[in-house]
Amino acid sequence: MTKQLISCHLHDYIEVACLFGYAVNLTLKTQESVEGRVKDIVSDAEKREYVLLETDSGDEQIELTSLARMQVLTPGARFSDVVFSVPE
């Protein structure tokens, strides 16, 4: 099985969002949307990476390869919109 990864420059945007604790709206490839504050990037035993998002209903882990778009909701952020892939 081939491990899926996102490109380094896209990974950097998530790292910056973690560093500054940006509030974001994540759109997944399934077109589902999740809103919350980016807390961290975590990985599992199979080395899949997830963004840890603090939401109103608790923390959620969202696999990085499932991301289609990240819109930053924090005013004055260093960037505002990142497209990871076209939704399926």
LUMGU-494465 format. One record per residue (C-alpha): residue number from 1; residue in three letters; y, z, x. Coordinates in steps of 0.1 Angstrom, whole numbers, always signed. Layout:
BEGIN
  num  residuo     py     pz     px
  NUM      ALA      Y      Z      X
...
! end
This chain:
BEGIN
  num  residuo     py     pz     px
    1      MET     +0     +0     +0
    2      THR    +34    -10    +14
    3      LYS    +61    +17    +13
    4      GLN    +92     +6     -5
    5      LEU   +126    +16    +11
    6      ILE   +162    +10     +3
    7      SER   +184     -5    +30
    8      CYS   +201    +18    +55
    9      HIS   +236    +10    +43
   10      LEU   +227    +19     +7
   11      HIS   +211    +51    +19
   12      ASP   +244    +60    +36
   13      TYR   +262    +59     +3
   14      ILE   +238    +85    -11
   15      GLU   +242   +106    +20
   16      VAL   +280   +106    +16
   17      ALA   +276   +115    -21
   18      CYS   +254   +145    -10
   19      LEU   +279   +155    +17
   20      PHE   +308   +157     -7
   21      GLY   +288   +167    -38
   22      TYR   +300   +138    -58
   23      ALA   +295   +137    -96
   24      VAL   +278   +104   -104
   25      ASN   +263    +83   -131
   26      LEU   +230    +67   -119
   27      THR   +217    +36   -136
   28      LEU   +180    +31   -130
   29      LYS   +162     -3   -129
   30      THR   +148     +6   -164
   31      GLN   +185     +7   -175
   32      GLU   +182    +44   -182
   33      SER   +213    +64   -171
   34      VAL   +215    +99   -156
   35      GLU   +247   +118   -149
   36      GLY   +251   +148   -126
   37      ARG   +262   +161    -92
   38      VAL   +243   +148    -61
   39      LYS   +228   +177    -42
   40      ASP   +204   +164    -16
   41      ILE   +179   +137     -6
   42      VAL   +143   +150     -6
   43      SER   +109   +134     +1
   44      ASP    +73   +141    -10
   45      ALA    +40   +141     +8
   46      GLU    +37   +103     +4
   47      LYS    +72   +100    +21
   48      ARG    +89    +87    -10
   49      GLU   +126    +96    -11
   50      TYR   +144   +111    -40
   51      VAL   +180   +120    -48
   52      LEU   +182   +155    -61
   53      LEU   +207   +155    -90
   54      GLU   +221   +186   -107
   55      THR   +224   +178   -144
   56      ASP   +234   +198   -175
   57      SER   +196   +202   -182
   58      GLY   +187   +213   -147
   59      ASP   +178   +196   -114
   60      GLU   +162   +161   -115
   61      GLN   +146   +141    -87
   62      ILE   +151   +104    -90
   63      GLU   +133    +81    -66
   64      LEU   +157    +60    -45
   65      THR   +138    +28    -51
   66      SER   +143    +32    -89
   67      LEU   +181    +30    -85
   68      ALA   +200     +0    -97
   69      ARG   +236    +14    -96
   70      MET   +256    +45    -86
   71      GLN   +290    +50   -102
   72      VAL   +310    +79    -86
   73      LEU   +329   +100   -112
   74      THR   +346   +123    -87
   75      PRO   +383   +114    -85
   76      GLY   +395   +104    -50
   77      ALA   +360    +97    -38
   78      ARG   +355    +75     -7
   79      PHE   +338    +48    -29
   80      SER   +334    +42    -66
   81      ASP   +305    +19    -73
   82      VAL   +273     +9    -54
   83      VAL   +249    -17    -66
   84      PHE   +213    -12    -54
   85      SER   +196    -39    -73
   86      VAL   +198    -58   -105
   87      PRO   +182    -39   -135
   88      GLU   +148    -54   -146
! end
